[in-house]
Structures are given as C-alpha cells and as structure tokens.
Amino acid sequence: MIRFLLRAAALLLLAAAFVALVLDGARSIAASGLSLLDIGALAQAIAPQKLAQLQPAAERLSPALWDPVLVTALKGPAFLYLALLGALLLRLTRPAAPKIGYSSRP
C-alpha cells in the first residue's frame, strides 16, 4: 500500500515537472530569452511560512549551510528538482526483478 502511494506521488511529481518545463518554455518564448522558474519562487508561492522558517533553522545548524549551500540550491530550476525527486521515488519503489533461473510457479 505504501509503495502504491509513493509511486503515485512520484508520477505526480513527474507530471508537475513536465508542466513546469512547458510553462518555462512558453515563458521563454514570450520573453525571447531563457526564463526559468526557480525552486525558491515555487516554494514561496506554495508555502511562504515554511520557507521563512527555513533560514533560521539552517543558520542554527550551521551559518555556512544557509548562504552558500541553500541559497544556491533554491536558485535551481523547479522542473529539474521535481523530475529528480519523482525519478528517485520511482526508482526506490520499483518492484523487485524476478530471479533468473528460478521458477515462479508454485
């Protein structure tokens, strides 16, 4: 049951990545230049309170964690992060491969 839910979430993430890629393409064509939605702007639109809580929490762990690491990570393209997370979930929840040389009959 958990595998099914995680696979469904993975497919939704891949669909969201495709939608974000199409929107980035349409925005880039309209602007006559490359225009990508970054993951920070997407997180700000979805959950602004959680994003605001991320900076103090990261600085509490390590001051260097926020500025060079997370600020750079939040500037990455949203479609790439969504696709990578969806692909990772699909990879982790795939069914086990059948053993070669063993009968699967009862």
Secondary structure, DSSP 8 states (H G I E B T S, - for coil): -HHHHHHHHHHHHHHHHHHHHHHHHHHHHHHTS----BHHHHHHHH-HHHHHHHHHHHHHH-HHIIIIIIHHHTTSBHHHHHHHHHHHHHHHT------TTS----
